Amino acid sequence: MAKYYENSTTFNYSWEQVTQCFWNRYPNPFSTHVLSEDTISREMKNGKLHSKRLLTKTNRVPKWGERFIKTNSVSILEESVVDPKERVLVTYTRNIGFNKIMSVVEKVTYRSSPDHPGKTIATRSAWIDSSMYGFATAIRAFGLDRFKKNCMKTVNGFNHVLQHMFPAHPTTLATLHNQHLTKTQKIKEAAKHASDHVKAQAEHLVQNFSVKG
């Protein structure tokens, strides 16, 4: 039985910004395994943008998998639909080749957060399967573990590109401003503490001098 995985990520950027970034997310420091990307087709249907792209990625194989896979790269078909009216972006990806050994089908839906305007929620679903007799269970478990780890890299890479494309984003500025206020407050508190300490020492010296006098 195929392994199923689902998670969600909130990006602190609007749906329009996330959608714009989606087409520019490679290259980035967290996705160095992506070797190439090519657009196969792109057309408008009923007000929606339909795209197909072919990605080539490195495919590090564990020692036990070298007997099944003799290449270090794999092709990924990415299909996407952008609905600007409903403000929804849906992507579907699946590997081409080696499907019998391990197939990974992923669906990601990007929507504006209903509770936090200006933020976008990405809901990710994935199905990992294998048809290798005698090895299917182990391969599915391996594939699921690798997919989970890659999800974090994907999110970090996406955020990296978002920050690069929208450096003056209000959320980013607000974060920096809050960090500045926090540092300023700490400095003020430290200065006040030092001042109180000096005053206490001065009062102590005055009292000692008065007693001796």
Secondary structure, DSSP 8 states (H G I E B T S, - for coil): --EEEEEEEEESS-HHHHHHHHTT--S-TT-TTEEEEEEEEEEEETTEEEEEEEEEEE----GGGTTT---SEEEEEEEEEEETTTTEEEEEEEEES-TTT-EEEEEEEEEE-SSSTT-EEEEEEEEEE---TTTHHHHHHHHHHHHHHHHHHHHHHHHHHHHHH-TT-HHHHHHHHHHHHHHHHHHHHHHHHHHHHHHHHHHHHHHHHHHH-
